[in-house]
Structure formats: structure tokens, C-alpha cells
């Protein structure tokens, strides 16, 4: 039964994972995000107590 012979299929599995883990992440990480992040100021907003109407 040829499907039980692991020789060609294991090599295909290993090479496909090498391609998946080396080429594809570099292609994905090369994309630039459309909205650049702006730094948030460390200034705290002044909060006032809320007077409830009842």
C-alpha cells in the first residue's frame, strides 16, 4: 500500500512547513499598516464629580 510509505510524504510535509515558516511570514510582515499609530499623551484628563438630579 503506497499511502503507508512515509518517505515521499514526510519530505513534502517538511519542505512545505519550511516554506510556510520562512517565506510567508516575511511577505506578510513587509506590509505597511495603513494607519500609523500616534503616541498617546500621558496627560490625565481632569474629571469632575457628577451631581445626580435626585
ABEGO torsion letter per residue (X at the ends): XAAABAAAAAAAAAAAAAAAAAAAAAAAAABBBABBBBBBBABBBBBBBBBBAX
